[in-house]
């Protein structure tokens, strides 16, 4: 017996109409992209901080990488939220997330303790985020034909 068959039809139908509504879908996509919207806005308003962040992670020239990250995150997020080549924006953010996670959250190199535990949690949260973006791309490619 599957979970599907245990849920009464009227509840499933109502729930499906809520979660499939354009408002909930748009809010969900905005939530998925929230860090990729907030991050670049923070970098724009504190560009010196953005330069320091690039330098901290060894990305040189820092100004080039700061501007590239800002433009990339805002553009890919806009693609995901608006639906314009959503699959491409989603896959780009998934790849970016995996790359950035490998650069910034190298928990295995840290000494045991609270910082390592926090970095480990953040690492796996980001892996989940990349998975969610991949799932969005799969849905877009299969249901909307890309």
C-alpha positions in Angstrom: 0.0 0.0 0.0 1.5 3.3 -1.0 1.2 6.7 0.7 -0.8 7.9 -2.2 -3.6 5.4 -1.8 -3.8 6.2 2.0 -4.6 9.9 1.4 -8.2 10.7 0.9 -8.8 12.0 -2.6 -10.5 15.3 -1.6 -7.6 16.3 0.6 -5.1 15.4 -2.2 -7.1 17.4 -4.7 -7.3 20.5 -2.5 -3.7 20.3 -1.5 -2.6 19.8 -5.2 -4.6 22.9 -6.2 -2.9 25.0 -3.5 0.7 23.9 -4.1 0.2 24.0 -7.9 -1.2 27.5 -7.9 0.9 30.1 -9.7 1.3 32.2 -6.5 2.6 29.3 -4.4 4.9 28.2 -7.2 6.3 31.7 -7.7 6.8 32.1 -3.9 8.5 28.7 -3.8 10.9 29.6 -6.6 11.7 32.9 -4.9 12.4 31.0 -1.7 14.7 28.6 -3.5 16.6 31.5 -5.1 16.5 33.7 -1.9 20.2 33.3 -1.1 21.1 34.0 -4.8 19.1 37.2 -4.7 20.1 38.4 -1.3 23.9 37.6 -1.7 24.4 39.7 -4.8 22.4 42.6 -3.4 24.6 42.6 -0.3 27.7 42.5 -2.6 26.4 45.5 -4.6 25.7 47.6 -1.5 29.0 46.6 0.1 31.3 46.1 -2.9 34.5 46.3 -0.7 33.0 43.4 1.3 32.5 41.5 -1.9 36.1 42.1 -2.9 37.3 40.9 0.6 35.1 37.8 0.2 36.7 37.0 -3.2 40.2 37.6 -1.8 39.4 35.3 1.2 38.6 32.5 -1.1 41.6 33.1 -3.4 39.6 34.3 -6.4 41.7 36.8 -8.4 41.2 39.3 -9.9 38.8 40.1 -7.1 36.8 42.8 -8.9 36.2 40.5 -11.9 35.0 37.6 -9.8 32.8 39.9 -7.6 31.0 41.4 -10.6 30.8 38.0 -12.3 29.2 36.3 -9.3 26.7 39.2 -8.8 25.7 39.1 -12.5 25.5 35.3 -12.6 23.4 34.9 -9.4 20.9 37.6 -10.3 20.6 36.4 -14.0 20.2 32.7 -13.1 17.7 33.5 -10.3 15.7 35.7 -12.7 15.6 32.7 -15.2 14.4 30.3 -12.5 11.7 32.7 -11.1 10.4 34.0 -14.5 10.5 30.6 -16.2 12.7 31.9 -19.1 14.9 28.9 -19.7 14.2 27.8 -16.1 16.0 24.5 -16.6 19.2 26.3 -17.7 19.1 28.7 -14.8 18.4 25.9 -12.4 21.2 23.7 -13.6 23.6 26.7 -13.6 22.7 27.5 -10.0 23.1 23.8 -9.1 26.6 23.6 -10.5 27.5 27.0 -9.0 26.3 25.8 -5.6 28.4 22.6 -5.8 31.5 24.5 -6.9 31.1 27.3 -4.2 30.3 24.7 -1.6 33.5 22.8 -2.4 35.5 26.1 -2.1 33.9 27.6 0.9 32.8 24.7 3.2 35.7 22.4 3.3 34.7 21.0 6.7 36.9 17.9 6.3 40.0 20.2 6.7 38.7 21.8 9.9 39.6 20.8 13.5 36.8 19.0 15.4 34.5 21.4 17.2 31.6 23.8 16.7 33.0 25.5 13.6 33.4 22.1 11.8 29.9 21.0 12.8 28.4 24.3 11.4 30.4 23.9 8.2 29.4 20.3 7.9 25.7 21.2 8.3 26.0 24.1 5.8 27.8 21.8 3.3 25.1 19.2 3.3 22.3 21.9 3.2 24.0 23.2 0.0 24.1 19.7 -1.5 20.4 19.6 -0.9 19.9 23.0 -2.5 21.8 21.8 -5.6 19.5 18.8 -5.6 16.5 21.0 -5.5 17.7 23.1 -8.4 18.3 19.9 -10.4 14.8 18.7 -9.6 13.4 22.0 -10.8 15.3 21.6 -14.0 14.0 18.0 -14.5 10.4 19.1 -14.0 10.9 22.0 -16.4 12.5 19.9 -19.1 9.9 17.1 -18.8 6.7 19.0 -18.2 7.3 22.1 -20.3 9.6 20.7 -22.9 12.4 23.1 -22.0 
